[in-house]
């Protein structure tokens, strides 16, 4: 089997030279053993400044301030960084976003709290191909509350469309939970239209932003979104297990009560009095002591995103995924690979998914080569192209390695 045509290497060099964001690649920690990192949609590379900030935090902030750090800064950090997230990547005003817990825990809090504001309604709408955590959490909530799950049968090679939502929601719908970008296919949902459809039925809309935040423009306030959750270790580069974030629309906050009551979300945290009274505003979403160290690296990435501009980041993301799709069509489709990601850039997030029965077996060999995509069952390989840290040349190297492994194994 012939290798990737030389013209793609030449084109990659031209695109890298013309890339207005090319200088940002030098701001990330490099791994000498990795020649093509195609997994930024699962775990973003650390920024050099973020690594330095974490080290400085340990010696100067944690080591120097000790417990005094809580009074001086840490206590409000979930809300301070929450407002930064809202301004830079969520299209939201201040006082509606908080950082803390994992995506799973925050999804549970938001779903339970949201359902409680819609008494008398007993249905939750979700789709069959949503990320497993979303499905499992909602299955648990439905079991706890005696509610009914209404499933949209979504196509794993696309996603959920507004007409499918309209055909499913009704007067019994309390909450709809969908992913803005589908984790498997990379399909980009029409969040604004779907949110309007859900509101037309009198229900609340909860968006999972894990695969869109930091790579796709988001306008939560303009879209009228009620609730949103997302992680910070993908395109926000917060590091393994960095805490998630939750957004609650300002108009919903006063009546919103989340179900995991802890001291950090109480009206007066240090009163230590009997009984729980939720704090005013978005602080009520908090429960226990926030993971301060886990928030530090993300601050540097937010600064990079703000400097580059989410519009420019999205433009490069589209160029990267289009280039990858062209490469796949030329070099991999003849080997039996099927594309599971929309060809239309307006319907595509920041990653490309391709399917082949041999990909499960090929992934360890690719990792040994220093080419790092990720495998998603049953036979999908995701190419996560983080715009600020990924070059077009990396895409060529990665696709060539995939071609070579398929040619050897088929």
C-alpha positions as CSV (number, residue, x, y, z in Angstrom):
1,X,0.0,0.0,0.0
2,X,1.4,3.4,-1.0
3,X,2.0,6.0,1.8
4,X,0.2,9.3,2.2
5,X,0.8,11.3,-1.0
6,X,3.7,13.8,-0.8
7,X,1.3,16.6,-1.7
8,X,-0.3,16.4,1.7
9,X,3.0,16.9,3.5
10,X,3.7,19.9,1.3
11,X,0.2,21.2,2.0
12,X,0.6,20.7,5.7
13,X,3.8,22.7,5.6
14,X,2.0,25.5,3.8
15,X,-0.8,25.5,6.3
16,X,1.5,25.5,9.3
17,X,3.5,28.4,7.8
18,X,0.3,30.4,7.2
19,X,-1.3,29.5,10.6
20,X,-1.9,32.7,12.6
21,X,-1.9,30.6,15.8
22,X,1.3,28.7,15.0
23,X,3.3,30.4,17.8
24,X,1.0,29.0,20.4
25,X,2.3,25.5,19.8
26,X,5.6,26.4,21.5
27,X,3.7,27.3,24.7
28,X,2.9,23.6,25.5
29,X,5.0,21.0,27.2
30,X,6.4,18.7,24.5
31,X,6.7,14.9,24.9
32,X,9.8,13.7,23.0
33,X,8.4,10.2,22.6
34,X,5.2,11.5,20.9
35,X,5.4,12.4,17.2
36,X,1.7,13.0,16.7
37,X,-0.7,13.8,19.6
38,X,-4.3,13.2,18.3
39,X,-6.0,13.0,21.7
40,X,-6.6,16.6,22.8
41,X,-10.3,15.9,23.0
42,X,-9.6,13.4,25.9
43,X,-6.6,15.1,27.6
44,X,-5.1,18.4,26.6
45,X,-1.3,18.9,26.7
46,X,-0.1,20.9,29.7
47,X,0.9,24.5,29.0
48,X,4.5,25.4,30.0
49,X,3.2,28.4,32.0
50,X,0.6,26.1,33.7
51,X,3.3,23.6,34.8
52,X,5.3,26.5,36.2
53,X,2.3,27.9,38.0
54,X,1.5,24.5,39.6
55,X,5.1,24.2,40.8
56,X,5.1,27.7,42.1
57,X,1.7,27.1,43.8
58,X,3.1,24.2,45.8
59,X,6.1,26.0,47.1
60,X,4.9,29.6,47.4
61,X,1.1,29.5,47.8
62,X,0.5,26.1,49.5
63,X,3.9,26.0,51.2
64,X,4.1,29.7,52.0
65,X,0.5,30.7,52.8
66,X,-0.5,27.4,54.3
67,X,-4.0,27.6,55.8
68,X,-4.1,31.4,55.3
69,X,-4.6,30.8,51.6
70,X,-8.2,30.0,52.2
71,X,-8.9,33.5,53.6
72,X,-6.7,35.2,51.0
73,X,-7.9,33.6,47.8
74,X,-8.8,29.9,47.7
75,X,-12.2,30.2,49.3
76,X,-13.6,32.1,46.3
77,X,-11.5,30.4,43.6
78,X,-14.4,28.2,42.3
79,X,-16.4,31.3,41.7
80,X,-13.5,33.4,40.4
81,X,-12.4,30.9,37.9
82,X,-16.1,30.2,37.1
83,X,-16.6,33.8,36.1
84,X,-13.4,33.5,33.9
85,X,-14.8,30.5,32.2
86,X,-18.1,32.2,31.7
87,X,-16.5,35.2,30.1
88,X,-13.9,33.5,27.9
89,X,-15.5,30.3,26.7
90,X,-19.2,30.0,27.8
91,X,-20.7,33.2,26.5
92,X,-22.2,33.9,30.0
93,X,-22.4,36.7,32.4
94,X,-20.8,36.5,35.9
95,X,-22.3,34.8,38.9
96,X,-23.7,31.8,37.0
97,X,-20.7,29.4,36.8
98,X,-18.8,27.5,39.5
99,X,-15.9,25.0,39.4
100,X,-15.8,21.9,41.5
101,X,-16.4,18.2,41.7
102,X,-16.3,15.9,38.7
103,X,-18.6,16.1,35.6
104,X,-20.5,13.1,37.0
105,X,-21.2,14.7,40.3
106,X,-22.1,18.1,38.8
107,X,-24.4,16.4,36.3
108,X,-26.2,14.7,39.1
109,X,-26.6,18.0,41.0
110,X,-27.8,19.9,38.0
111,X,-30.3,17.3,36.9
112,X,-31.8,16.7,40.3
113,X,-31.9,20.4,41.1
114,X,-33.5,21.2,37.7
115,X,-36.1,18.5,38.0
116,X,-37.2,19.8,41.3
117,X,-38.1,23.1,39.7
118,X,-40.6,21.3,37.4
119,X,-43.0,19.6,39.9
120,X,-45.7,17.4,38.3
121,X,-43.5,16.4,35.3
122,X,-42.1,12.9,35.4
123,X,-40.1,12.4,32.2
124,X,-36.4,12.9,31.3
125,X,-35.4,13.1,27.7
126,X,-31.9,11.9,26.5
127,X,-30.4,10.1,23.6
128,X,-29.1,6.5,23.2
129,X,-25.6,7.5,22.1
130,X,-24.9,10.1,24.7
131,X,-21.7,9.6,26.8
132,X,-22.1,6.7,29.2
133,X,-21.9,8.9,32.3
134,X,-24.8,11.0,31.2
135,X,-26.9,7.9,30.5
136,X,-26.0,6.2,33.8
137,X,-26.6,9.2,36.0
138,X,-30.0,9.9,34.5
139,X,-30.9,6.2,34.7
140,X,-30.1,6.4,38.4
141,X,-32.1,9.6,38.9
142,X,-35.1,8.1,37.1
143,X,-34.9,5.1,39.4
144,X,-34.6,7.2,42.5
145,X,-37.5,9.5,41.6
146,X,-39.8,7.0,39.8
147,X,-39.5,9.0,36.6
148,X,-39.6,7.8,33.0
149,X,-36.7,8.0,30.5
150,X,-37.7,9.0,27.0
151,X,-35.0,7.9,24.6
152,X,-34.1,9.5,21.3
153,X,-32.6,6.9,19.1
154,X,-29.6,8.9,17.9
155,X,-27.4,7.9,15.0
156,X,-23.8,7.2,16.3
157,X,-22.5,8.8,13.0
158,X,-24.3,12.0,13.6
159,X,-26.3,13.2,16.6
160,X,-29.5,14.6,17.9
161,X,-31.5,17.0,15.7
162,X,-34.1,19.6,16.7
163,X,-37.0,17.8,14.9
164,X,-36.2,14.6,16.9
165,X,-36.4,16.6,20.2
166,X,-39.6,18.3,19.1
167,X,-41.2,14.9,18.5
168,X,-40.2,13.6,21.9
169,X,-40.8,16.4,24.4
170,X,-44.2,17.2,25.8
171,X,-46.2,18.4,28.8
172,X,-44.7,15.6,31.0
173,X,-41.0,16.5,30.2
174,X,-39.1,17.9,33.1
175,X,-35.6,17.9,31.7
176,X,-33.7,17.3,28.4
177,X,-30.0,16.3,28.6
178,X,-27.9,16.3,25.5
179,X,-24.2,16.8,24.5
180,X,-23.3,19.9,22.5
181,X,-20.7,17.9,20.6
182,X,-21.3,14.1,20.5
183,X,-18.4,12.3,22.1
184,X,-18.3,9.5,19.5
185,X,-19.0,11.2,16.1
186,X,-18.1,14.8,16.9
187,X,-21.5,16.0,15.7
188,X,-22.2,19.6,16.7
189,X,-25.8,20.1,17.8
190,X,-27.9,23.2,17.1
191,X,-28.0,24.2,20.8
192,X,-29.9,27.4,20.3
193,X,-32.8,25.8,18.3
194,X,-33.0,22.7,20.5
195,X,-33.1,24.9,23.6
196,X,-36.0,26.9,22.1
197,X,-37.9,23.6,21.3
198,X,-37.4,22.4,24.9
199,X,-38.6,25.6,26.4
200,X,-41.6,25.5,24.1
201,X,-42.6,22.3,26.0
202,X,-42.1,24.0,29.3
203,X,-39.0,21.8,30.2
204,X,-35.5,22.7,31.2
205,X,-32.4,22.2,28.9
206,X,-29.2,20.8,30.3
207,X,-26.2,20.8,27.9
208,X,-23.1,18.6,28.4
209,X,-20.3,20.8,27.0
210,X,-17.4,18.4,27.6
211,X,-16.4,18.0,24.0
212,X,-17.1,21.6,22.9
213,X,-15.9,24.0,25.5
214,X,-12.6,25.6,24.4
215,X,-12.9,24.5,20.8
216,X,-16.4,25.7,19.7
217,X,-18.0,29.1,20.3
218,X,-20.6,28.8,23.0
219,X,-23.3,31.4,23.9
220,X,-25.2,30.1,26.9
221,X,-26.9,33.3,27.8
222,X,-28.0,34.2,24.3
223,X,-29.2,30.6,23.7
224,X,-31.3,30.8,26.9
225,X,-29.7,27.6,28.3
226,X,-30.9,26.7,31.8
227,X,-28.1,24.4,32.9
228,X,-24.8,23.2,31.6
229,X,-21.9,21.1,32.7
230,X,-18.4,20.4,31.4
231,X,-15.0,19.1,32.2
232,X,-11.7,21.1,32.1
233,X,-9.1,18.5,31.1
234,X,-9.8,18.4,27.4
235,X,-9.6,21.6,25.4
236,X,-9.1,23.6,28.7
237,X,-5.9,21.7,29.5
238,X,-6.5,21.6,33.3
239,X,-4.8,18.2,33.7
240,X,-5.9,14.7,34.6
241,X,-9.0,14.9,36.8
242,X,-9.1,18.7,37.0
243,X,-12.5,19.7,38.3
244,X,-15.6,20.2,36.2
245,X,-17.8,23.3,36.0
246,X,-21.5,23.9,36.3
247,X,-23.6,26.7,34.9
248,X,-27.0,27.7,36.3
249,X,-29.0,30.4,34.5
250,X,-29.3,33.5,36.7
251,X,-33.1,33.5,36.5
252,X,-33.2,29.9,37.8
253,X,-30.7,30.3,40.7
254,X,-33.1,31.6,43.4
255,X,-35.3,28.5,43.2
256,X,-32.5,26.0,42.4
257,X,-31.5,23.7,45.2
258,X,-29.0,21.0,44.5
259,X,-29.2,17.7,46.4
260,X,-25.7,17.2,47.9
261,X,-25.7,19.6,50.8
262,X,-22.3,20.4,52.1
263,X,-20.7,23.2,54.2
264,X,-19.1,25.0,51.2
265,X,-22.6,25.6,49.7
266,X,-24.2,26.9,52.9
267,X,-25.4,30.5,53.4
268,X,-22.7,31.1,56.0
269,X,-19.9,28.6,55.6
270,X,-18.2,29.2,58.9
271,X,-21.3,29.5,61.1
272,X,-21.2,25.7,61.6
273,X,-24.8,25.9,62.8
274,X,-27.5,23.2,62.6
275,X,-29.6,23.0,59.5
276,X,-28.7,23.7,55.8
277,X,-29.6,27.0,54.1
278,X,-28.3,27.3,50.6
279,X,-26.0,30.2,49.8
280,X,-27.3,32.9,47.5
281,X,-26.2,32.7,43.9
282,X,-24.0,30.1,42.3
283,X,-22.1,29.2,45.5
284,X,-25.1,27.0,46.3
285,X,-23.8,24.5,43.7
286,X,-20.7,23.8,45.9
287,X,-20.7,21.0,48.4
288,X,-17.3,20.1,49.9
289,X,-13.8,21.6,49.9
290,X,-12.9,22.5,46.3
291,X,-9.9,21.0,44.6
292,X,-7.7,24.1,44.5
293,X,-4.6,22.5,43.0
294,X,-6.7,21.0,40.2
295,X,-7.8,24.5,39.1
296,X,-4.4,26.1,38.8
297,X,-3.2,24.9,35.4
298,X,-6.5,25.7,33.7
299,X,-6.0,29.4,34.4
300,X,-3.1,29.6,32.0
301,X,-5.1,27.9,29.2
302,X,-8.0,30.3,29.7
303,X,-5.5,33.2,29.3
304,X,-4.2,31.6,26.0
305,X,-7.8,31.1,24.7
306,X,-8.7,34.7,25.5
307,X,-5.6,36.0,23.8
308,X,-6.0,33.9,20.7
309,X,-9.8,34.4,20.5
310,X,-12.3,31.6,20.4
311,X,-13.3,32.6,16.8
312,X,-9.7,32.1,15.6
313,X,-9.5,28.9,17.5
314,X,-12.7,27.6,15.8
315,X,-11.4,28.6,12.4
316,X,-8.2,26.6,12.9
317,X,-10.2,23.7,14.3
318,X,-12.3,23.6,11.1
319,X,-9.1,23.7,8.9
320,X,-7.5,20.9,10.9
321,X,-10.6,18.6,10.7
322,X,-11.1,19.4,7.0
323,X,-7.4,18.5,6.3
324,X,-7.7,15.3,8.4
325,X,-10.9,14.3,6.5
326,X,-9.1,14.9,3.1
327,X,-6.2,12.7,4.3
328,X,-8.5,10.0,5.5
329,X,-10.5,10.0,2.2
330,X,-7.2,9.6,0.2
331,X,-5.3,7.2,2.4
332,X,-7.6,5.3,4.7
333,X,-11.0,4.9,3.0
334,X,-9.4,2.7,0.3
335,X,-8.4,0.4,3.2
336,X,-12.0,0.0,4.3
337,X,-12.1,2.9,6.8
338,X,-15.5,4.6,7.2
339,X,-15.9,8.2,8.3
340,X,-18.3,8.7,11.3
341,X,-18.0,12.5,11.5
342,X,-20.1,15.0,9.5
343,X,-18.5,16.4,6.4
344,X,-20.2,19.7,6.9
345,X,-18.0,21.9,9.2
346,X,-21.1,23.6,10.6
347,X,-22.2,20.2,12.0
348,X,-18.7,19.2,13.2
349,X,-16.9,19.8,16.5
350,X,-13.2,19.6,17.1
351,X,-12.5,15.9,16.5
352,X,-12.9,13.4,13.7
353,X,-14.0,9.8,14.2
354,X,-13.2,7.0,11.8
355,X,-14.3,3.4,12.0
356,X,-12.6,0.1,11.1
357,X,-12.7,-3.4,12.6
358,X,-8.9,-3.4,13.1
359,X,-8.7,-0.2,15.1
360,X,-9.0,-1.9,18.5
361,X,-6.0,-4.1,17.8
362,X,-4.0,-1.2,16.1
363,X,-4.3,1.3,18.9
364,X,-1.5,-0.1,21.1
365,X,0.8,-0.4,18.1
366,X,0.1,3.3,17.2
367,X,0.9,4.3,20.8
368,X,4.2,2.5,20.5
369,X,5.0,4.5,17.4
370,X,4.3,7.7,19.4
371,X,1.1,8.3,17.6
372,X,-1.7,8.9,20.1
373,X,-5.4,8.8,19.0
374,X,-8.0,7.1,21.2
375,X,-10.2,4.1,20.6
376,X,-13.9,4.1,21.3
377,X,-15.9,0.9,21.0
378,X,-17.1,-0.8,18.9
379,X,-14.5,0.2,16.2
380,X,-14.0,3.9,16.3
381,X,-10.7,5.8,16.3
382,X,-11.0,9.5,17.4
383,X,-8.6,12.1,16.1
384,X,-8.8,14.9,18.6
385,X,-7.2,18.0,17.1
386,X,-6.7,20.7,19.8
387,X,-6.2,23.9,17.7
388,X,-3.6,25.7,19.8
389,X,-1.3,22.7,20.3
390,X,-1.7,20.7,17.1
391,X,0.1,21.2,13.8
392,X,-1.0,20.1,10.4
393,X,2.2,18.2,10.0
394,X,1.2,16.1,13.1
395,X,-2.0,15.1,11.3
396,X,0.0,13.8,8.3
397,X,2.3,11.8,10.6
398,X,-0.6,10.3,12.5
399,X,-2.7,9.4,9.5
400,X,0.4,7.8,7.8
401,X,0.9,5.7,10.9
402,X,-2.7,4.6,10.9
403,X,-2.4,3.7,7.2
404,X,0.7,1.6,7.9
405,X,-0.9,-0.3,10.8
406,X,-4.0,-1.1,8.7
407,X,-1.9,-2.2,5.8
408,X,0.1,-4.5,8.0
409,X,-2.8,-5.9,9.9
410,X,-5.4,-6.4,7.2
